[in-house]
């Protein structure tokens, strides 16, 4: 299977067409992953079905690209609209696979196929992170394992001939990818780990079982707490609980602990609480642990140089896009920005142009 003579026995562009079709089929599967993984659902069972009416989609109405266009983006049973994302993911995956084959296939079919797999992970992570602000462990931790295994199977992935050297590069990439981003996360937490929100004199905020309700917005706790040590802090003039009141006291709420002055409770013991305060201090993350594991996976496939390059490119991309969105009025300075898509973009730039970049930077 890995013998170049096997691939060369068939015309190159027969494989090009086959790789594009394979990419579209994988894109159809990625749509399932993008929808189900963030919701904790199985990607195997039940079979593909309409999310509106539950109609089980037969194979002849589950053909990538063709079915969506034929049905004009609607369910064949209930005629409910089907997001154009399904078509875009299938087309994007097909084109990404084709690009990997055209660029890397002539020199190494195994490397091209491994890069196709990596691109599939990037696409799934990008769409999930944009919508849910998470990158599932199935993609990140699974990617770390897959990258290490691919380094064993195809040393050319790291420009090596010997398996031992390839595995060493993969392990260093994992360590640098995870360690470097973890260090940045901790430093960002130390420097930028608090967000101050002015509530206004005489106004109240409400703590429910699931969210913090501010005068102008509601924040689910899963968007506030990313680690057990994250804490909401405030100095309150009045605290109204279900069975008691407090005056002129501090309030500290973390995922596992509620402190009102000297009183310590478990958060679940206080399902509703109203606080009168001027200022709320919320915990804030520079990035999530999913980004740490995502960069480690990139290091497993591409090595530590790719990690450093990807970090630089993704930081610039994220900063530019963030500023443009603020200028356009699409987000606030303090709003969360999914970082995974920019990591994926930086890694793709490395895959297709990284070696040329290094050659230009360090000419021999």
C-alpha angles and dihedrals in degrees: 000000000000093000109113090215090065092056093042091056089075124056111270096235093051083066090045091060092043092051091051091052090046089052092053090050091049088047089057089054091046089058088060091049093047091052100039110031096066089049093052092244127144115263090208105047134076100029121243111304141163109273090214105050102010092240109167106234114229118223094253089059093047100067112134116252094349098069096049092049093044093051091040092234097306137115112261090223110038099014092230114156117266114210117256085230088084092060093043094050092050093047094043092050092048092050092045091053091047092050091051091050096047093048102037104017098080091058101033128002093192092054091048092052093047090051088051089056090048091051090052089056091049092052094049092046092048097053093042094048093048091054104033106019091234138098109211120235089237087070101036104037090033088052092053091054093043092049092052092047092048089051087057094048099041116025089180085077086080095033089257135131098200122068093219092058092047092051090047091053091049093051092048089049091052092049095046094042095050097034098047096048092043089054091050090048092053093045091048090050090052095048104030101018097121132065117195118210120191109219100181132242116297095009125124135220123205130218112204129178092270110022151018111248113207123185092263106023146021120230120196112223091240087065091052106038119058098154135024092251094058109114136189108218134192144147108235132202090197135009119193116195130175094266107015147022134226131197132207097355142130122257124205122179125183129162091269106026141046118195121188105178105303093342115102121196141162111256092236089060089065108051093168131029133163121202131191109209142136100223136032121193113205127192115248134193127213086213139335133264087249088068090052092054091041091057090047088055090051089051090052091057103032109022135242095295089061090051093056092044092047091050092054096045095043092049091053093045093047092048094049094046092045093052092046091051091050091049090049090051093242095122143011124247090251096047120117118257121199106238099187095080091055091048088053091049092050092050092049090052088052093049094054102031109010098101091049088050092054092046090053093045096045107027115189 
